[in-house]
Amino acid sequence: MLGDWRRTHYSSQISPEMDGEEVIVMGWAHAIRKLGKLIFIILRDREGTVQIVVPKQKVEEEIFKTAKEIGKEDVIAIKGKVIANEKAPNGFEILPIEIRILNKAATPLPLDPAEKVSADIDTRLDNRFLDLRRPKIQAIFKIRSEMLKSVRKTFYENGFVEVNTPKLVASCTEGGTELFPISYFEKEAFLGQSPQLYKQMLMATGLDRVFEIGPIFRAEEHNTRRHLNEAISIDVEMAFCDDKDAMEMLEKVVYNAFVDVYENRKKELELLGVNLELPNEKFDRITYDEAIDIANAKGVELEWGDDLSRAAEKAIGEEMGGLYFIVDWPTETRPFYTMPNEKDPKICKAFDLMYKDLEISSGAQRIHIYDLLVERIKAQGLNPEGFGSYLEAFKYGMPPHAGWGLGADRFTMVLTGQENIRECVMFPRDRQRLTP
Amino acid sequence: MLGDWRRTHYSSQISPEMDGEEVIVMGWAHAIRKLGKLIFIILRDREGTVQIVVPKQKVEEEIFKTAKEIGKEDVIAIKGKVIANEKAPNGFEILPIEIRILNKAATPLPLDPAEKVSADIDTRLDNRFLDLRRPKIQAIFKIRSEMLKSVRKTFYENGFVEVNTPKLVASCTEGGTELFPISYFEKEAFLGQSPQLYKQMLMATGLDRVFEIGPIFRAEEHNTRRHLNEAISIDVEMAFCDDKDAMEMLEKVVYNAFVDVYENRKKELELLGVNLELPNEKFDRITYDEAIDIANAKGVELEWGDDLSRAAEKAIGEEMGGLYFIVDWPTETRPFYTMPNEKDPKICKAFDLMYKDLEISSGAQRIHIYDLLVERIKAQGLNPEGFGSYLEAFKYGMPPHAGWGLGADRFTMVLTGQENIRECVMFPRDRQRLTP
């Protein structure tokens, strides 16, 4: 077994210049070629593959015997010497001094990570632990991890405090979107559909700028390539700020993530065949009215006050390309807490950030005036009594504030060039899928 | 209103050397003294307080009139000149050029942030948005945010990939701990009590080292100062590693967080009156047997094989002081996935990290051998059929692995010197509390 062995190098850390050095590599038997008196094993680890060469005449009998027993996807550990060899992949191979089979793999595999042809997405998701052995699939999640790291770095640099708000909530908060009910001891509770009301309440504390990255839950019965019932939301709220400030912060966060992924995940982008184009630091901005005009011009019928249909999003995305904001939305299309425009209350201080035809973020300046907030709750057919502790926070000194939510899974789609959000979530949850 | 004003300085960024400079400060009217022709306002923001001086004879009539209207906890913005003044707090005050009241605060306040005497914890939690205005309470969450930042930094430096596993799960996984049921469309689902099974499945992918920081949910009916029904867990799993490797990584993460909080949150520690003692880089280690002996010697009756009672934890904590590991636990006291010791299978490769009498982390080398895992599931009275996709991951090449979970809320208790976990969570959830 493992014993006192520890990996000394990932495959990518070895080079022909290390000729003669002893290394320990660990991973999976990705491919095996047995040619009578010569065995080649391609060992795969997180960073790539390395060739192990086992010539019967050059290794001890025990080693050749062990090598012969190795099957596809067995977990193996090899102590050996680096041998520079121009003909080997990457210019070197490893001649084993000792081989340990750490765990055998059963056959046949439900999904073969070494196969060139990919299975259908359901089979792949059912066997995600095998699917994730494919370097291409791992690349998606390495990019996702890099993106999350980058996003937090931007928050830290801009004086944000990280918070955690509860996912177990007492009542249906925002109306509209459906919630999952939970039985919570003697009471009924729900799963939070967004940290919205909590992050706003925190604006009344003086913490000033908060962010949270956590799960959100939506019980909507959609069946699209852009929606899941459990998602990760990157949430921000900023006090003493307006919608323009919030948009600027969103630009920073998204731009920096593009740059960090571009610079630190070149290998993964290449594996995925993604030619990531860096956006401008400032994104284009169009008004809702202009968006409607674009859609209409492309034959999508839409009236002022309608939410953008899928067809409209596609038409607008085609016209606009990469990243762009849509601003000046009709007040009635947005949640009750959205600040109406002072001069023309029919429109409001909300914005969506789009990437082509995909909405990746949505935000706004919020209402900070108690009476106006109650008025808007009522106007949307909701009952202010259902908003007890939220509304309380507006009575005793609530500053102007603004914020947004950025979908981590959708943002990963953008950065990795994926068309289906399920590709960007390790264990996605949709109406049909609750396992693994 | 806010208009085009933006805060130019937090209170702590202004100094007497800036005498004569114009600044904009924003925050809450923390305290007000009206002395006929002279008004003093203490403005509070995230970083501290600043004195605003409004002498009737030196400011425009309009300004004095506005200042007179300011009530406690109103949200205010002040454009003014910095005036060095030895007698003022911090050696300066601000003479306003313009004052804007951004939002009024109703009176009386349910909880006064400026009061020296603190209300009881229930009143405070009911009015958390006001409670969090107290610099002392904010200090707890600034330290928590710093700790999370530090923890992630250590993960990044050690080659970890950040993952998000689902919180909606199909079945009761680990047994023992109770779960919250959810109605998930036509099916029943549960809230995840830990990412344990998912992070282990990811060890079969070759991602090698993963971490996740996210909520966990436990439907236990406890009522203690150390438990909540929703908590944040810092979870780690490492492939090709044993329990010793996992403990070393835990030491790194915890030690670095102590150092980062110590170095970057001095002001907050001081506010809280916490004299944070830096631990050694290596923590003490005692065996379960030694722990039992200590408890027995202090009059706590405990037999070999018992889990540590609260009284035992207290006795051991008293003896051991700060941070220490307890290792070599009886196999039967630990979850089924814990690797038994090869030489003596009655004990296992599990560890707890304690701080005094508080368990802050729990981990182990895991079983990576399919047959042994099935055997242990059965031995604990559980049905292997309930572990479908989890067990599948052990069939096709699962490497040896180890990991741990560190309670973010409990770790915050340690770093901030709090006795009640509710002090370290913004909106805690216990059996009685589901709001705000």
Interface residues (C-beta under 8 A of the other chain):
Chain A: M1 L2 R6 R7 M26 G27 W28 R44 D45 R46 E73 D74 V75 A77 L102 N103 K104 A105 A106 L109 P110 D126 N127 R128 F129 L130 L132 R133 Q138 F141 K142 R144 S145 L148 K149 R152 Y156 V161 E162 V163 N164 T165 P166 K167 L168 V169 A170 F180 P181 I182 S183 Y184 F185 K187 A189 L191 Y198 M201 L202 A204 T205 G206 L207 D208 G214 P215 F217 A219 E221 N229 E230 I232 F240 C241 D242 D245 H368 I369 G388 S389 Y390 E392 A393 K395 Y396 G397 M398 P399 P400 A408 V425 M426 F427 P428 R429 R431 L434 T435 P436
Chain B: M1 L2 R6 R7 M26 G27 W28 R44 D45 R46 E73 D74 V75 A77 L102 N103 K104 A105 A106 L109 P110 D126 N127 R128 F129 L130 L132 R133 Q138 F141 K142 R144 S145 L148 K149 R152 Y156 V161 E162 V163 N164 T165 P166 K167 L168 V169 A170 F180 P181 I182 S183 Y184 F185 K187 A189 L191 Y198 M201 L202 A204 T205 G206 L207 D208 G214 P215 F217 A219 E221 N229 E230 I232 F240 C241 D242 D245 H368 I369 G388 S389 Y390 E392 A393 K395 Y396 G397 M398 P399 P400 A408 V425 M426 F427 P428 R429 R431 L434 T435 P436
